[in-house]
Amino acid sequence: MTRWRVGLHLVLLAMLLAGAAPLHAAPTPLVVEAALDREVVAPLLDAFRAAHPDIALDFRDRSTLEVDARVGEADPAPDVVISSAMPWQMARVNQGYARRLDSPAARRWPAWAKWRDEVFGFTFEPIVMAYRLDLSRHMAPPQTHADLHTLLTTEPGKLEGKVTGYSPLKSGVGYTLYQQDARYTPRFWDLVAGMGRVNAQLEGSTRAMLEGLSEGRYWLGYNLLGSYAMLWAQQHPEVIVQVPRDYALVMMRMAFIHCDAPHPVAAEAFVNFLLGREGQRVLAGQTTLFSVRPDIVGPYTAARLRDQVGERLFPIPLNASLLAFVDPQRRAAFLARWRREFRRAE
């Protein structure tokens, strides 16, 4: 054996004796396109990273319509898609963009919160009203949809430009919520006309509405995502959140694995974490997104919300009926009437 070989063997032996760690493979990338505020979901993302240090999570927060566009246009495709625009998510799954998840967590998931083991609703978020604390100096804050309509009708001067809500054109979730309200509120179109009468300012996100409330530009907000509003109110005491007492819609964030996911194993690990006990425990205890699982205890669970609100909770059904809301002709007709009613006061 030559002298250089002896030297090499001695070096390798010294490394082994010193306990030198072998070289590790680079972490597996995971791209998640999501309509979900990073600030709200941060505890869940941190818990996933701690549980899966071998996965490099790239969480990209966008609007609902931007996320939907990425499903069909992004190259490479995202690994996981999350959105609160439930009809758009269902439409993409129906078009074949979702990869079926065959796992114990998926099989045990409640039937009312999934479809064909391809898409899963993993949060349970009430839709709320919000108002500035000093609104009560001018009028009684609304507790029901009927109260809101009364204020829009009787206080148009004081509320001029001071009311905010979703734009059904800018926001997929906003459009969905108005469609659902039309099912449950007999005077829904009168409510829309009332919003137009006070020149309601329409926004593309709940965050924009909340910022306007805190800054004093708005006094009253309609159809905000409760998860965002509740967290905001914890940090901004001038904002009061009201779960409507006549009925409250409930929206679910829907998640699916893209059929062309570049990293399907990592994608399955992420969705299984969303549905598993640990992920749902984080949702219930460290976020305002509300856990779906009935075996989880915490301040933010579907069971606790039902206890507080009772039978007046109306979850948006996660089934094929959502497809009707993104039918082009139906959507065009709905938006045409929306514009007409909103401008009725003119």
N, C-alpha and C positions, 0 to 999 in steps of 0.2 A: 504494500500500500504506500503510495507516494506521500511525501510530507504534507502537501496542501490538502489531500483528502483527510489525513489524520487531523489536521487543524480544523477542517470543516466539521468533522464528527465531534470534536471536542466542543466547538461552539454550539452545535445543536444539543449536545448533552447538557451543557451548562444552561441553555434556555429551558430545557425540560425540568432540570433540577430546581431552577429558580421559579418554576411555576408560571412561565411566560404564557399569557393567554393567546389562543389561536386567533387568527384574523377572522372578523365577523363580516357577514354579508351586509350590504347596505339595506336600510329599512325599506319595506315595500311601500310604494306610494299609494295614496288613496285620495281621489278627488271627489268631493261632495258638493254638488250645486244645490243651494238651499235658499228658499225664501224664509229665512228665520234669523232674527236679529242675533248677532254674535254675543252681545252683552247678556241677553236673556239665556242663551243656551250654553254659555261658557262653562258652568260647572259640569255639564254632561260631557262636553268635549274633553275637559281636563281629566275626567274619570276614565274616558275611553283611552286616552293616551297613556294613562298610568297602567291600565289593564293590558294594553297592547303596545309596549315600547318598540316592537318590531315593525310597526306600521306608522308611516309618516303621513299624518292626516292633513290634507289641504282643504279647509272648509271655506267655501266661497259664498258669501251672502249677497243675494241679488233681489230684485223685485220679482213678483210672481210671474209677470209676463216675460221678463228676461230669462228666468229659469226655464219656462216652457219653451222658449226659442232655442235654448242650449240643448234641449233633449234631442231635437232633430238636426241641428246645425253644427254642433261642436265636433271638431275632429282633432284629437281623439274624443270619443264620447266620455262623459263623466262616469264615475263608478256608481254613485248613488245620487238619486234625485229626491229632494224634499220640497214640498210646497203646501201652502194653506189654500191655494186655489183648487179646491177639490174637483170640480168638473174638468179642469184642464188636466189634472193628474190622471183621472179616470179615462179621459179621452186618449192620452198617450199610452196607457196600459192597453186599452182596447185596440190601439193601432199596432200592438206587438212590440213595444219598446221595453217591456219589463221582463226580467228573468225570474222564473219561479224559484222561490226559496223553500227548500225541503229540509227543515230542521225541527227539532222538538219545540223550540220557541215559537216558530211559525205555526205548527200544528195546534199548539195550545192557545194561540191567540184568539180572543173572542170573535165569533163569526160576524158580529155586527160591525167590527172594526177592521175587516180585511176583505179582499176580493180575490178569489182563486189562488190564494197563497202567493200573489204577485205584488200586491200593494197593501200597505198596512197603515192604519191610522194609529199613531203612537202617543198623541196628546189629546186632551179633552178640555178645550178652551172656551169659556163663556164669552159671548159678545155683549158689551156693556155700553152704557152712557157714561160720560164724565163731564164735570163742570168745575168752574173755579169756585172756591169757597165763598168769595164775596158776591156770587150770584144771588145768594139768599137775601142780600140787602135790597135787592130789586124785585125779586119774585120767588115764589116757592119752587125749589128745584124739582124737576120731573122725576117720578118714580116708575112710571109706565109709559108705553108708547102713546097712550091716549093723553097723558099729561103733556108729553112733548108736543103733540098736535095742538093742544089747547094753548100752550105758550106761543107757538108759532102764529097762531091765529089772533090771540088777544094782545100780544106784546111785540108787534112787528117793528115799531119804532125803536124800542130799547134793544132789540136783538138784531137790528140791521147790521149785516156783515160780521156778527159775533157768533154765528153758529157754523160748525164745521162737520163734515162727513166725508166718506169716500167718494171719489169720482169713479163711476162705473166704467169709464173709458180708460182711466190710467191704471186701474187695479183689478186684477182677476178676482181676488178675494172680495173686494168691494162689490163688484157685479154679482157675485154669488150670494152675498148677504142680502142684497136688495131683492134678488129673485126669491130667496127664502122668505123674507118679510112679506112679500106679496102673497105668499101662501097662507100666512097666519094672521095678518092684519087686514080686516075688511076695508079699512080706510087708508090703505097704504098709499094710494095715489094722491089722496088729500094731504097726506104727510109730505110727499114729495113736492106738491104744490106749495105747501107751507114753507118748506125749505127755500124754494125759489122766491117766495114772497119776502123773506128776510135777507135775500141775497147771500145764502149760505155759501161758504168758501169750501170748495171740494178739493181734497188732497189725495195723493197717491199712496199714502202710508199712514199707519196709526202714529208713528213717531212724529210726523209732521203735524198732526193734530195736537198731540200732547205738547210739543214745543210751543205751538200757538197758544194753548191754554196757559202754560206757565208764563209766557211773555205777556199775557193779557190781551193779545189780539183777538182771541176767542173766549167766549164765556161758557159755551156749551158744545159738547161733541156727541155725535150719534154713531152707533155701530163701530165702536173701537174694539180691537182685539183685547180681551180681558187680560191675557198674559202680559202684554206690554204695559197696559194701563195700570195694573196692580203693582208691577215693579216700579213704574215711574212714580206712582203716588207714594210709595215708601220713601222715596228720595225727594219728593216735591210736595210738601204738605198743603200747598195751595190748590192742589188738584184732588177732587173727590170722585171716587168711582162708584157707580150705581149699577148693580145687576138689576135689570128691569123686573118688576114684580108681577107684571101680567104674563110675560113669557120671556125666556132668554134662549136665543139660538146658541148652539154649541158647535164649534168648528174643530176639526182634527187636522193636524199636519199629516200629510200622507207621504210615505217613503217607499221607493222601489229601487231595485238594483237594475241598472241599465242592461239591456240585452247584449250590448257590445262593450260592457265594462272591461277596460284593459286589465283590471286587477280584481277578478271576481271573488277570489278567496278572501281578500281583505274587505271587499264590499259585503260579503256574507257575514263576516265577523262584526262589522259595524251595525248592520241591521239587526242581527241577533242581539247585540248589546242594547239597542234601542228597545227591543221587546223583552229583554231578560230582566230578572229581579234587580240586578245592580243598577242598570240604566234607569229603570222605572222608579227605583228608590231615590235616585238622584233627582229625577223630575219632580217627585212628590215632596222632597224635603229641601231642595236647594234651588229650585226654579219655580216660576209661576205658570209653568206650562201644563200642569196637572197630569198625573199618571192615570192610565187607563186600567191597569190591572187591579182586580178586586182584592188581591192578597197583599197589597202594599198599603202601609199606614204612613200618614204624613199630613201636613197642612194643606197640600195641594193634590187631592185625589178626586177622581170622578165620584166615588162613593160619598166623600165629605161634601162635595158640591151639591149632590142630590139631596143630602140631608138638610142642607141650608136652604135650597131653593124649592125642593119638592118636585111635584109633577109638572111644574112650569118650565122645566128644561126641555128644549127641543133640539136634540142633536141632528145635524145634517146627515141624512143617511148615506152610508158609504156603499153604494150599489150602482147598478147600471142606469138607474133613473137620473143620475148626474149627467149622463151623456146628452140629455135633452137640452141642458142649459148652454151647451156650446154649439148646438146646431146653428149654423150661420143665419138661417132665415128667422129662427126664433130669437136669436140674440139681436139681430137687426131690428126686429119688431119691438122688442122690449126697450132697446135704447132709443128708438124713435119716439115711443110713448114717454119715456123718461124725459127727453128734451121738451116735448110738448107740455107735459104737466109741470115741469120745473119752471117753464116760462109762462105758465098760465096767468100769473099776476100781471104780466106785461100787457 
